[in-house]
């Protein structure tokens, strides 16, 4: 039961803290650690490892049943949405004044993680209640995440990830576990990887060309890149982004990328 309690307490605390900060309008609070924990746990897997009486023990914890957690979250989501909007506006103002953005708060990412966790939680509760009533349930088919298949070691993949982070190609909060699964080195579910490298001539736009070039440098087939890149990376890559790569698979960052993965 300890593992399940830890998950539920993390989820519960995340909900309470974000709503409280939204009420107080306390900008600048960082939620990256909460987001990592909530994203890193799958409630269905956690509970499946517990004894059959998990539900009964859990339901004794007042305020943290699935329905109560959802009710608390739904009650504060509107206020949290306004809080996120105001925080983003403040970040824009800070950038205009000082030429750099403040530390990211990961508010949006954490709220999305909470939404996903509650969905999994309520799905598990529904199945458990049907089983208790003697009803048979058919597991919901989950679409297989597309991923790449890169033939490199975990150690090399980890080194490449750190280099990409350091040089601004990939979001610094990217988890190694997500990276390894996205490249097909591991086979777990993963959070999409955020590609952040900007075009040299337009600093407001992410360089889709550099992402495609990077994947080509990893010796991935272009058809496979087109098929899976939308499942593996953010932001979305449009079909037009592939046009310049029909004859030559390079970008303005080609030499730098080659050195990064060598």
C-alpha positions, -999 to +999 in steps of 0.1 A: +000+000+000+030+023+006+037+028-032+000+036-038-001+061-009+029+078-022+014+082-056-020+095-043-003+119-019+019+133-047-012+138-069-032+153-040-005+177-030+001+188-066-036+197-069-037+216-036-005+235-042-013+247-077-048+258-067-035+276-036-009+294-056-035+304-082-057+318-054-027+338-040-015+348-075+020+337-065+039+336-098+073+320-102+066+288-083+083+258-100+064+226-104+089+206-124+095+180-097+058+173-092+054+170-130+082+145-132+068+123-104+032+123-117+043+116-152+067+089-141+040+068-123+012+049-139-016+044-114-029+012-131+006-004-128+011+009-092-022-005-080-019-038-098+011-046-076-009-041-044-031-068-027-068-071-036-079-050-006-062-019-019-095-003-029-109-008+006-078+006+024-076+035-001-112+045+004-106+050+041-084+080+032-108+108+034-105+134+007-083+114-016-107+089-033-106+092-071-139+111-072-129+135-045-096+142-061-113+149-094-139+171-077-112+192-061-093+195-094-124+204-114-133+230-089-101+249-093-092+243-129-108+275-142-088+296-117-056+277-125-061+283-162-063+321-155-032+317-133-012+301-161-024+328-186-012+355-162+021+338-156+028+335-193+019+372-197+044+381-169+071+360-186+065+379-219+068+412-200+100+401-183+114+391-217+105+425-232+122+443-203+153+422-197+158+402-229+155+368-212+128+347-198+125+339-161+128+303-148+100+282-163+073+272-138+061+241-157+026+250-147+010+239-180+030+207-181+021+198-145-016+205-150-016+182-181+002+156-160-025+158-133-053+155-160-037+123-173-031+108-139-068+114-129-080+099-162-060+067-154-071+067-118-108+070-127-105+043-154-090+019-129-117+027-104-144+020-130-129-014-138-124-023-102-160-015-093-173-036-123-152-065-111-166-062-076-201-064-090-192-095-109-192-079-144-166-088-169-146-060-184-128-058-217-095-040-214-094-008-234-070-011-264-043+015-262-027+028-294+009+018-295+032+048-293+053+051-324+090+055-317+123+053-336+148+025-337+183+038-332+211+014-329+233+030-302+241+022-266+223+037-236+255+054-225+259+070-259+223+080-260+226+096-226+257+116-237+240+128-268+210+139-248+231+160-224+249+176-253+217+185-270+203+200-238+235+220-232+234+235-268+197+243-267+184+217-290+162+199-265+143+211-234+164+208-203+137+190-184+137+161-208+140+128-188+165+102-198+139+075-195+117+093-221+146+098-244+157+062-243+122+050-251+116+076-278+147+063-296+136+027-292+164+017-269+139+010-242+103+001-248+083+020-221+057+047-226+073+081-229+065+118-228+071+135-262+105+152-265+104+189-269+128+201-297+138+237-289+165+248-313+155+281-330+162+292-366+192+314-368+173+340-389+141+338-369+146+333-332+108+330-327+105+298-347+118+263-339+141+249-365+122+219-379+151+214-404+176+209-375+154+182-360+151+163-393+188+167-399+195+153-364+174+122-371+191+117-404+225+119-387+213+090-365+209+071-398+171+069-396+152+063-428+133+094-440+100+074-444+103+063-408+111+099-397+080+112-414+059+084-399+070+087-363+083+122-357+048+135-347+045+108-320+080+114-307+087+151-308+071+185-302+063+209-318+044+194-347+065+191-379+045+200-410+049+181-444+064+213-459+093+209-435+105+179-454+106+195-488+142+208-486+154+174-476+143+156-508+178+158-522+201+167-494+195+159-458+213+189-441+204+220-422+223+251-411+233+232-380+245+201-398+282+202-388+273+210-352+249+181-350+274+157-365+298+167-338+272+164-311+264+127-319+300+116-327 
